[in-house]
Amino acid sequence: MSVRDRIELVVGDITRFTGDVIVNAANTSLLGGGGVDGAIHRAAGPELLAECVTLGGCPTGEARITGGYRLPARHVIHTVGPLWRGGARGEPQLLAACYRSSLSLAQRHGLKTIAFPAISCGVYGYPIEQACEIAVHETAAWLGGKSEIVLVSFYARGDDVASALQSEIERL
């Protein structure tokens, strides 16, 4: 199976993903917030917050794993994307690290299907086209060297993110 066959675009609600793990675009506290983070915490229930409290946070570019609780997905991988400050403060490297860290963590836990939101594209202000290019190409590069993960789903809620993701997927 080619790398391209293992990546898909889904327009919809990531909290409804029925695979192994969804990725949460979290803040460094891991204690919930707005956007995707808030939606995941609401859908998973208070047990997710209780487990996140025990983790002690997460630095930008890294990832942590928890149970999925009331979500259809069995697990949640929390990763903290960079705040966009113009691109000269390591933002591209940190965003790429979010995808690599999340995929590596999924692999270490034997997870085969993973869903990503558009990390850092909401209130963190990362330019959508640049973020989607990093997301798709980092994921494809990682999958090219690994065979354990069967499917990566990129979830988009808006047309702008969906269009940018689709363009990058078609370039593979």
Residue frames relative to the residue before (quaternion, step in Angstrom):
aa qw qx qy qz dx dy dz
M 1.0000 0.0000 0.0000 0.0000 0.00 0.00 0.00
S 0.4039 -0.7295 0.5020 0.2296 3.59 -0.80 1.00
V 0.6568 -0.4899 0.3912 0.4189 3.54 -1.29 0.36
R 0.6426 0.5461 -0.3186 0.4329 3.59 0.92 -0.92
D 0.6732 0.4974 -0.2878 0.4653 3.59 1.06 -0.73
R 0.6846 0.4765 -0.2723 0.4798 3.57 1.27 -0.28
I 0.6675 0.4288 -0.2902 0.5351 3.59 1.31 0.19
E 0.0325 0.7998 -0.5981 0.0377 3.56 -0.91 0.93
L 0.3494 -0.6842 0.6004 0.2221 3.51 -1.37 0.41
V 0.0371 -0.7712 0.6355 0.0032 3.55 -0.96 0.92
V 0.1975 -0.7392 0.6314 0.1262 3.56 -0.87 0.95
G 0.5215 0.6213 -0.4367 0.3890 3.53 -0.44 1.21
D 0.6950 -0.4677 0.3870 0.3854 3.49 -1.42 -0.31
I 0.3947 -0.7520 0.4806 0.2183 3.59 -0.47 1.20
T 0.6054 0.5739 -0.3671 0.4116 3.62 1.09 -0.52
R 0.6565 0.4975 -0.3131 0.4727 3.60 1.25 -0.16
F 0.3948 0.7270 -0.4703 0.3073 3.59 1.30 0.03
T 0.2460 -0.8144 0.5157 0.1015 3.58 -0.75 1.06
G 0.4780 0.6756 -0.4391 0.3497 3.60 1.21 0.25
D 0.8015 -0.3375 0.2293 0.4372 3.52 -1.31 -0.40
V 0.8354 -0.0365 0.1068 0.5380 3.59 0.76 -1.01
I 0.1733 -0.7332 0.6434 0.1360 3.53 -1.16 0.68
V 0.3597 -0.7095 0.5647 0.2197 3.52 -1.18 0.63
N 0.2481 -0.7615 0.5885 0.1111 3.51 -0.97 0.98
A 0.3075 -0.7060 0.6088 0.1909 3.57 -0.90 0.95
A 0.0243 -0.8678 0.4927 -0.0605 3.53 0.31 1.37
N 0.4219 -0.6115 0.5726 0.3466 3.51 -1.38 -0.07
T 0.7174 -0.4926 0.2778 0.4068 3.59 -1.21 0.35
S 0.6308 0.5357 -0.3467 0.4415 3.62 1.13 -0.45
L 0.2620 -0.7802 0.5010 0.2677 3.59 1.20 -0.68
L 0.5495 0.6620 -0.3656 0.3552 3.59 1.24 0.21
G 0.6907 -0.4669 0.2734 0.4799 3.57 1.17 0.50
G 0.0605 0.7805 -0.6189 0.0649 3.51 -1.28 0.41
G 0.7023 -0.4173 0.3364 0.4685 3.54 -1.07 -0.75
G 0.7567 0.4282 -0.2672 0.4156 3.54 -1.30 -0.30
V 0.8343 -0.0922 0.1137 0.5315 3.54 -1.03 -0.91
D 0.6263 0.5611 -0.3300 0.4289 3.58 0.93 -0.91
G 0.6934 0.4700 -0.2734 0.4729 3.57 0.82 -0.97
A 0.6437 0.5273 -0.3172 0.4550 3.58 0.98 -0.85
I 0.6604 0.4954 -0.3106 0.4712 3.58 0.95 -0.84
H 0.6594 0.4978 -0.3180 0.4650 3.60 0.88 -0.85
R 0.6524 0.5050 -0.3267 0.4610 3.62 0.93 -0.80
A 0.7012 0.4750 -0.2758 0.4545 3.59 0.87 -0.94
A 0.6843 0.4939 -0.2885 0.4522 3.60 1.04 -0.74
G 0.4413 -0.6982 0.4553 0.3323 3.57 1.14 -0.59
P 0.7272 -0.4807 0.2861 0.3977 3.57 -1.29 0.27
E 0.5362 0.6306 -0.4079 0.3854 3.60 1.17 -0.37
L 0.6089 0.5530 -0.3547 0.4445 3.58 1.09 -0.68
L 0.6536 0.5003 -0.3121 0.4745 3.58 0.88 -0.89
A 0.6420 0.5331 -0.3280 0.4427 3.59 0.93 -0.87
E 0.6755 0.4623 -0.3047 0.4871 3.61 0.96 -0.77
C 0.6339 0.5452 -0.3325 0.4363 3.60 0.98 -0.81
V 0.5860 0.5795 -0.3664 0.4320 3.59 1.06 -0.69
T 0.6836 0.5065 -0.2859 0.4409 3.59 1.01 -0.80
L 0.6235 0.5925 -0.3306 0.3884 3.62 1.20 -0.39
G 0.3663 -0.7714 0.4609 0.2415 3.59 1.18 -0.39
G 0.6893 -0.4927 0.2798 0.4514 3.58 1.12 0.58
C 0.2234 -0.7525 0.6071 0.1237 3.52 -1.39 -0.07
P 0.3955 -0.7215 0.5111 0.2485 3.62 -0.79 0.94
T 0.6373 -0.5146 0.4122 0.3990 3.57 -1.24 0.45
G 0.7958 0.2885 -0.2474 0.4715 3.54 -0.99 0.98
E 0.6733 0.4538 -0.2939 0.5044 3.58 1.24 -0.24
A 0.2661 -0.7624 0.5710 0.1480 3.58 -1.32 0.08
R 0.1169 -0.7552 0.6420 0.0626 3.54 -1.27 0.60
I 0.2695 -0.7746 0.5535 0.1450 3.59 -1.13 0.61
T 0.0412 -0.7653 0.6423 0.0102 3.53 -1.20 0.76
G 0.6338 -0.4708 0.4290 0.4389 3.50 -1.35 -0.10
G 0.4942 -0.6666 0.4783 0.2875 3.56 -1.27 0.33
Y 0.2354 -0.8242 0.4800 0.1870 3.56 1.32 -0.35
R 0.8512 -0.1053 0.0697 0.5093 3.65 -0.53 -1.03
L 0.4901 0.6423 -0.4378 0.3944 3.59 1.27 0.12
P 0.5662 -0.5694 0.4501 0.3906 3.62 -1.17 0.38
A 0.6316 0.5038 -0.3271 0.4901 3.60 1.12 -0.63
R 0.5134 -0.6776 0.4424 0.2855 3.58 -1.03 0.81
H 0.8057 0.1569 -0.0423 0.5696 3.57 1.13 -0.67
V 0.2016 -0.7120 0.6500 0.1730 3.51 -1.41 0.23
I 0.1520 -0.7300 0.6579 0.1060 3.54 -1.02 0.89
H 0.2016 -0.7796 0.5879 0.0774 3.54 -0.73 1.15
T 0.0560 0.7837 -0.6168 0.0469 3.57 -0.82 0.98
V 0.3039 -0.7620 0.5509 0.1531 3.53 -1.07 0.76
G 0.2398 -0.7864 0.5595 0.1052 3.53 -0.55 1.23
P 0.5813 -0.6013 0.4219 0.3501 3.55 -1.25 0.35
L 0.4528 -0.6095 0.5768 0.3013 3.50 -1.30 0.51
W 0.4134 -0.7169 0.5039 0.2474 3.60 -0.80 1.01
R 0.0300 0.7956 -0.6017 0.0638 3.55 -0.79 1.10
G 0.7732 -0.3376 0.1683 0.5098 3.55 1.12 0.66
G 0.5472 -0.6769 0.3543 0.3419 3.58 1.26 -0.16
A 0.6546 0.5308 -0.3164 0.4355 3.60 1.20 -0.19
R 0.6446 0.5169 -0.3210 0.4630 3.60 1.25 0.13
G 0.7082 -0.4892 0.2561 0.4399 3.56 1.06 0.75
E 0.3247 0.7866 -0.4819 0.2089 3.58 1.24 0.17
P 0.6697 0.4902 -0.3373 0.4443 3.67 0.79 -0.81
Q 0.6623 0.5010 -0.3075 0.4646 3.59 0.95 -0.82
L 0.6612 0.5008 -0.3062 0.4672 3.58 0.99 -0.80
L 0.6486 0.4998 -0.3262 0.4723 3.59 0.97 -0.78
A 0.6313 0.5190 -0.3304 0.4721 3.60 0.95 -0.82
A 0.6391 0.5356 -0.3201 0.4496 3.58 1.00 -0.82
C 0.5843 0.5767 -0.3713 0.4337 3.62 1.08 -0.64
Y 0.6894 0.4701 -0.2790 0.4752 3.57 0.89 -0.94
R 0.6669 0.4941 -0.3073 0.4655 3.60 0.88 -0.89
S 0.6581 0.5130 -0.3095 0.4560 3.59 0.91 -0.90
S 0.6683 0.5046 -0.2960 0.4595 3.57 0.94 -0.90
L 0.6716 0.4870 -0.2982 0.4721 3.59 0.91 -0.90
S 0.6462 0.5173 -0.3191 0.4615 3.59 0.96 -0.80
L 0.6516 0.5083 -0.3070 0.4720 3.56 0.98 -0.85
A 0.6321 0.5200 -0.3290 0.4710 3.59 0.98 -0.81
Q 0.6610 0.5073 -0.3080 0.4592 3.57 0.91 -0.89
R 0.6539 0.5262 -0.3161 0.4423 3.60 0.91 -0.90
H 0.7211 0.4096 -0.2351 0.5069 3.57 1.16 -0.61
G 0.5280 -0.6789 0.3847 0.3352 3.59 1.26 0.24
L 0.4047 0.7207 -0.4670 0.3141 3.58 1.20 0.48
K 0.2857 -0.8132 0.4959 0.1056 3.57 -0.87 0.98
T 0.7755 0.2179 -0.1235 0.5795 3.60 1.17 -0.52
I 0.0151 -0.8138 0.5764 -0.0727 3.55 -0.83 1.06
A 0.1596 -0.7802 0.5999 0.0770 3.56 -1.07 0.79
F 0.1612 -0.7909 0.5882 0.0496 3.54 -0.93 1.02
P 0.3133 -0.6649 0.6300 0.2508 3.56 -1.21 0.55
A 0.5877 -0.5213 0.4476 0.4273 3.60 -1.27 -0.12
I 0.2467 -0.8217 0.5006 0.1157 3.55 0.13 1.36
S 0.8551 0.1394 -0.1718 0.4689 3.54 -1.04 1.04
C 0.5416 0.6588 -0.3931 0.3436 3.63 1.22 0.00
G 0.6194 0.5481 -0.3535 0.4369 3.59 1.18 -0.27
V 0.8554 -0.0077 0.0383 0.5165 3.55 -0.70 -1.12
Y 0.5966 0.5644 -0.3693 0.4349 3.62 1.21 -0.32
G 0.4299 -0.7989 0.3649 0.2093 3.57 1.36 0.02
Y 0.3512 0.7369 -0.5163 0.2589 3.61 1.15 0.30
P 0.5046 -0.6444 0.4654 0.3370 3.64 -0.86 0.83
I 0.5344 -0.6944 0.3852 0.2894 3.56 -0.67 1.16
E 0.6819 0.4916 -0.3160 0.4398 3.61 0.75 -0.94
Q 0.6699 0.4916 -0.2987 0.4694 3.58 0.94 -0.86
A 0.6570 0.5134 -0.3095 0.4572 3.58 0.95 -0.86
C 0.6765 0.4920 -0.2952 0.4616 3.59 0.94 -0.86
E 0.6064 0.5380 -0.3546 0.4659 3.58 1.07 -0.65
I 0.6577 0.4929 -0.3045 0.4814 3.59 0.91 -0.89
A 0.6510 0.5417 -0.3192 0.4253 3.58 0.86 -0.97
V 0.7340 0.4320 -0.2448 0.4634 3.57 0.68 -1.09
H 0.7239 0.4515 -0.2732 0.4444 3.59 0.80 -0.91
E 0.6178 0.5112 -0.3495 0.4847 3.61 1.06 -0.60
T 0.6542 0.5094 -0.3075 0.4669 3.56 0.97 -0.85
A 0.6630 0.5001 -0.3089 0.4636 3.59 0.88 -0.91
A 0.6479 0.5103 -0.3210 0.4657 3.59 0.95 -0.84
W 0.6565 0.5052 -0.3078 0.4680 3.57 0.96 -0.84
L 0.6737 0.4923 -0.2969 0.4643 3.59 0.89 -0.90
G 0.6025 0.5892 -0.3515 0.4078 3.57 1.07 -0.68
G 0.7398 0.3782 -0.2177 0.5121 3.56 1.14 -0.55
K 0.7335 0.3467 -0.1932 0.5517 3.58 1.29 -0.14
S 0.1992 -0.8067 0.5431 0.1210 3.58 -1.01 0.67
E 0.4907 0.7089 -0.4130 0.2934 3.59 1.24 -0.13
I 0.7045 0.4156 -0.2698 0.5081 3.60 0.97 -0.76
V 0.3330 -0.7853 0.5025 0.1407 3.53 -0.71 1.17
L 0.8257 0.0055 0.0538 0.5615 3.59 0.93 -0.89
V 0.1063 -0.7435 0.6584 0.0503 3.52 -1.06 0.94
S 0.1200 -0.7863 0.6051 0.0344 3.56 -0.74 1.11
F 0.1854 -0.7492 0.6264 0.1088 3.56 -0.88 0.99
Y 0.1971 -0.7984 0.5635 0.0784 3.55 -0.66 1.15
A 0.0564 -0.7750 0.6295 0.0046 3.53 -1.04 0.90
R 0.2812 -0.7488 0.5759 0.1691 3.55 -1.06 0.78
G 0.7863 0.2873 -0.1464 0.5271 3.58 1.02 -0.74
D 0.6499 -0.5411 0.3789 0.3759 3.54 -1.28 0.47
D 0.6282 0.5544 -0.3493 0.4194 3.60 1.01 -0.75
V 0.6780 0.4630 -0.2843 0.4951 3.58 0.92 -0.86
A 0.6420 0.5286 -0.3247 0.4506 3.60 0.93 -0.87
S 0.6670 0.5037 -0.2991 0.4604 3.57 0.91 -0.88
A 0.6684 0.4940 -0.2986 0.4691 3.59 0.92 -0.88
L 0.6535 0.4988 -0.3163 0.4734 3.58 0.95 -0.80
Q 0.6510 0.5240 -0.3159 0.4493 3.57 0.91 -0.91
S 0.6363 0.5283 -0.3262 0.4578 3.59 0.96 -0.83
E 0.6892 0.4721 -0.2876 0.4684 3.58 0.91 -0.89
I 0.6309 0.5218 -0.3380 0.4642 3.59 0.99 -0.74
E 0.6601 0.5122 -0.3118 0.4524 3.59 0.96 -0.81
R 0.6352 0.5398 -0.3304 0.4427 3.61 1.16 -0.47
L 0.5218 0.6498 -0.4114 0.3693 3.59 1.22 -0.28
